[in-house]
Amino acid sequence: MNNKKYQIKCFAQKGMFEDEFIVTINTVNEEGEDVESSAFVNKDELELTSFPEGDNVVDGLLDVSLMGIEQDKVSVVLPKPTFANGPVVWVKKQLLTFKTVTT
């Protein structure tokens, strides 16, 4: 069985706990401006290019659910809410990727 899994590009650094990360996502606000949003996520909701050491930030892909598409942006549900905007955010389409997971 094949399932399509969506992810968005993000930046990640270690959180306070072993299985926790802080992610920063480039989102789009109601005025169409680019803003950064941050959230805590579990390590199993994230793919990293490398493991961040100390306070270093690395590139990553965060698991999301696709809600809607509007011209050049998409609405996604994050695994955990952002600090300021809750779990649903708008991001530019080019930040969205998908991979096929075989189960």
PAPADO-222307 format. One line per field, with one value per residue (C-alpha): residue number from 0; residue in one letter; x, y, z. Coordinates in steps of 0.2 Angstrom, whole numbers. Each point is the difference from the previous one (the first is absolute). Last residue first. Layout:
BEGIN
nr = (NUM,...) .
rest = (A,...) .
u = (X,...) .
v = (Y,...) .
w = (Z,...) .
END
This chain:
BEGIN
nr = (102,101,100,99,98,97,96,95,94,93,92,91,90,89,88,87,86,85,84,83,82,81,80,79,78,77,76,75,74,73,72,71,70,69,68,67,66,65,64,63,62,61,60,59,58,57,56,55,54,53,52,51,50,49,48,47,46,45,44,43,42,41,40,39,38,37,36,35,34,33,32,31,30,29,28,27,26,25,24,23,22,21,20,19,18,17,16,15,14,13,12,11,10,9,8,7,6,5,4,3,2,1,0) .
rest = (T,T,V,T,K,F,T,L,L,Q,K,K,V,W,V,V,P,G,N,A,F,T,P,K,P,L,V,V,S,V,K,D,Q,E,I,G,M,L,S,V,D,L,L,G,D,V,V,N,D,G,E,P,F,S,T,L,E,L,E,D,K,N,V,F,A,S,S,E,V,D,E,G,E,E,N,V,T,N,I,T,V,I,F,E,D,E,F,M,G,K,Q,A,F,C,K,I,Q,Y,K,K,N,N,M) .
u = (19,8,2,-1,8,-7,7,-7,12,-3,-18,3,-7,-16,-2,-12,6,-1,6,12,10,-3,-12,6,0,-3,-16,3,-7,9,6,3,-18,-10,2,-9,2,16,5,18,16,15,15,17,14,12,2,14,-3,11,1,-14,-2,2,-12,-14,-17,-14,-16,10,11,-15,-5,2,-6,6,-7,10,-9,-2,-13,-17,-10,-8,17,11,12,18,2,11,1,4,5,-5,5,14,-8,3,-1,14,-1,-10,-2,-15,-5,-18,-5,-15,-2,-8,-5,5,-7) .
v = (0,10,18,12,17,17,17,17,15,5,2,15,-3,3,-6,-11,-7,16,17,7,-14,-12,-14,-18,-13,15,2,7,14,2,15,6,0,-7,-18,-8,-12,-10,-9,3,-10,12,0,6,12,2,12,0,3,-15,-13,-1,-18,0,3,-2,-9,5,-7,-14,13,7,18,17,14,16,12,12,13,3,13,-5,12,-15,-7,-11,-13,-4,-13,-1,-17,-3,-18,-13,-18,3,14,18,3,-3,11,-1,10,-3,-7,-7,-18,-10,-18,-9,-18,-16,-17) .
w = (21,-14,3,-15,3,-1,0,5,2,-19,4,11,18,9,18,10,17,10,-5,13,8,-15,3,-1,-14,-12,-10,-18,-10,-17,-9,-18,-6,14,5,15,16,-3,15,6,4,2,-12,7,-2,15,14,12,19,5,-14,-12,-8,-18,-15,12,-3,13,7,9,9,9,-4,9,-10,-9,-13,-11,-10,-19,-4,-9,11,9,5,-11,9,0,13,15,9,18,3,13,2,12,10,0,-18,-13,-16,-16,-15,-12,-17,0,-1,-7,0,-14,5,-10,4) .
END
